[in-house]
Amino acid sequence: MPTDPARSAARGSLVAVAALIGIFATTPGQTVGVSGFIDSIAADLGLSRDTVLVLYSVGTFLGILTAPTIGRQVDRFGPRRLVVPVVVGLGGACAWMSVAWNAWSLGLGFVLLRATAIAGLSLVTSQMVNLWFDRYRGRVTALAMMGLALGGLVVPPLAEVIALTDGWRAAYLSLGAGVLAIMLPVGLALYRNKPEEHGATRDFGRPRPASAGNTAEGPTLAEAARTIDFWYLAALTLLVNAVNTALLLDHVRAMGAAGLDRGAAIALLGAVTVSQAAMTLVAGLLVDRFGARPVGILGLAILAFSVVSVMTGLGGSLAYAVALGVMIATLQVAHSAGLAEAFGTAHLGSIRGTTFVIGVSGAALGPLPLVWSPIAAYSIFLTLTAAGLALGWASLWRRTA
């Protein structure tokens, strides 16, 4: 099918907007979307807070195990054919949460939420971005990741208003209805497979540099897994998910220990999301300019500062909240764009599906050390960060050697 630059620009722009909306719609299944319900769910079901956190961790791990299968289906059928099933699944998961009646049903609800939001809609959306963009992958990935920041700003306060008026069950039912109302039209109208299937070319129709490689090619999952780059990028997603999930779930307690009341602690979450939104755009520009590997090292350094800050009070609560948001944005963009940068797009669905399992395993395991001891948890995070930095420097050394 012949291509037209104007058509490529228009369709590329629509794909970028669709990706932002798609990532925004994953918020009910993201940690920031769940954290505000933890205490209400525990009180209503007669469970301890620690029990709900453990169920969330187990549900996260089991839910993300679907990611490799979904990734292979995206490679085979494309994002356009997968988006409707995962959106319907996410709406159904929210509906199930609204009727959870005991620990077992709650655990299943967490499995469904994480499987459909993270292994489902998030993976399908990010793969669409990688199919449509090369030169501008970092920036469009950043734009899509803005959906997470916007979701953090919009969804928890909205859900809190509904929960205070009609209860947390009504809030979950409303979130599910909202996902269906937004994403079914967007998915059907704007989600696309490879640009050449729609008479378009990558990067808004702008020519690629002659020195650029063919990102439509690339190694298989087994070949990629034998490289340092794979394990470095896997470490980025493992750490950002583990630390992000643990610190957000522990946020109110940690800020209380620092002398802040609940209202002030909740207000600080706004600083996290604002700094995350701002840094997401900056990280996209940095990835396009310098590549994902060095940007990932920067993100790991900020992660270390975040953990040290919450341990010691270094810089104060506001500095900690801002650093946390900056770290989340930097590592999310570096990992997402880095996979396509390192391995192309031919088998990216299966590769990304596997790193999703690794990353969300971090989200599942990250909160568990907090049940033992926050100080022990922070020490574990710093040790793993040091290992990630070592992999990052090894990856950079191999590229320059």
Residue, then its C-alpha position, 0 to 999 in steps of 0.5 A: m500500500p503506498t504511503d503518504p507523509a500527511r497520512s503518516a503524520a496524522r495517524g501517528s499523532l492519533v496513535a500517540v494520543a490513543a497510547l496516552i489514553g490507554i495508559f491512563a485507563t490502566t490506573p484502576g489496576q495500578t498501585v496508585g489506583v489501589s492504594g487508596f482503597i486498602d484501609s477501606i477494604a480491610a475494614d469492610l472485609g474484617l481483614s488486617r491491613d497486612t493481610v490485604l497487602v499480602l493478597y495484593s502482592v500474591g495477586t500481582f504476581l499471579g496476574i502478571l504471569t499472563a504477560p508472556t502469553i499476551g505478548r505472544q498474541v500481540d506479536r501474532f495479531g497486533p494491538r488492534r485485535l487485542v485491545v477490546p478483550v483486555v479492556v472488557g477484562l479490565g472493566g470486569a475486574c473492577a466489577w468483581m472487586s466491587v462484590a468481593w466478600n472475603a479474602w479469597s474473592l479479594g485475592l482473585g480480584f487483585v489477580l484480575l486487576r493486575a492481569t488485565a491492566i498491567a499484563g493486558l492494556s499496558l503491554v498492548t499499548s506500549q507495543m503499539v508505540n514501539l511499532w509506530f515510532d523509532r526516532y521519536r520512541g522516547r518522546v512518544t513513550a514519555l507522552a504515553m507514560m504521562g497517562l500514569a501521572l494523569g491517572g494518579l492525579v485524577v483517579p484517586p481523588l475521584a474514587e475517594v469522593i465516590a467512596l466517601t459518598d457511596g462506599w468503596r464498592a460503588a467507587y470500583l464499579s464506577l471505575g470499571a464503567g469509566v474504563l469501558a466508556i473511555m477505552l472501547p471507543v478509543g480502542l476501536a477507533l484509534y488503536r492500530n497494528k503496524p503502520e504499513e498495514h494502514g498506508a503509513t510509515r513510522d515516526f509521523g512519516r519523517p525519514r529515518p537517519a541512514s545510520a539507523g538500524n532496522t528495528a523491525e528485526g531483532p533477536t528472539l526472546a531466547e537470544a535476547a535473554r543471553t545478553i547483559d542488555f536484557w538483564y539490565l533493562a529487566a533490573l530497571t523494571l524490577l527495581v522501579n516496580a518493587v520500590n515504587t509499589a513498596l514506598l507508595l503503599d507505605h507512604v502514609r505510615a512513613m510520612g506519619a513516622a516523619g511527623l506528618d498527619r494523614g492529610a499532609a501525607i496524602a497531599l504529598l502524593g500530589a508532589v509525586t505525581v506532578s514531578q513524575a509527569a514533568m520528568t516523564l517528558v524530560a526522560g523521553l527527550l533524554v532517551d532520544r538524545f542519549g539512549a535508554r542505557p545512560v538514562g536508566i543509570l540516572g534513574l537508579a541513582i535517583l532511586a538510591f536517593s529516594v530510599v536514603s531520603v525516606m530512611t534518614g529524612l535527608g532533604g525533607s518530605l517534599a524532596y523525598a516525594v519529588a525524587l520518588g516521582v522523578m525516579i518512577a518516570t525516569l526508569q519507566v521510560a528508560h525500560s519501555a523505550g530501551l527494549a525496542e532500542a536494544f532488541g527491535t520489534a520483531h519479537l518485542g511482544s514476547i520479550r516485553g511480556t517476559t520483562f513484565v513478569i520480572g517487573v511486576s514480580g518486583a511489585a508483588l515482592g516489594p511490599l513484603p519486606l515492609v511486613w518484616s521491617p521497613i529498615a530491612a526493606y530499604s536496605i534490600f532496595l539499596t543492595l539491589t540498586a547497586a546490582g542494577l548499577a553494576l549491570g548498567w555500567a557493564s552494558l555501557w562498557r560493552r557498547t563502547a568497547 
